[in-house]
Amino acid sequence: MTLTAKLDELGMPAWIALMVMAFIVFWPLGLAVLAYLIWSGRMGCWKNSRHGGWKAEMSRMRDGGFWGAQRTSGNRAFDEYRTETLRRLEGEQREFHDFLARLRMAKDKVEFDQFMAERRSKPEPESRAQP
């Protein structure tokens, strides 16, 4: 029985232990074991198909699953309610950001006006006396 067959029989933890030990003994050997695991298809993420679960996951996210826009719930009334609510919330968010920008501008103007008033009220320094 070859080493790879024995490690395959023991499972992925055996491969990981071998890789860690190889990194400890001589780091290029650890890289070689890692490369072998990737290109031989022994890594779990490429086990099921050519591209594994990553391709399916990226497709699901692109089509509107996790982060993208929702397709439909199957209930038109709910979909319309959700769309209108999201539109309303986006409008409120935009208004709030505009309000914050105006608030910051007003605060900056007050601070600048205060600085200019202090500068004007400050007596000018006397010029140096001529010897």
Summary of the structure (lengths in Angstrom):
residues: 131
radius of gyration: 33.0
end to end distance: 103.0
largest distance: 103.0
contacts: 241
relative contact order: 0.04
helix: 73%
strand: 0%
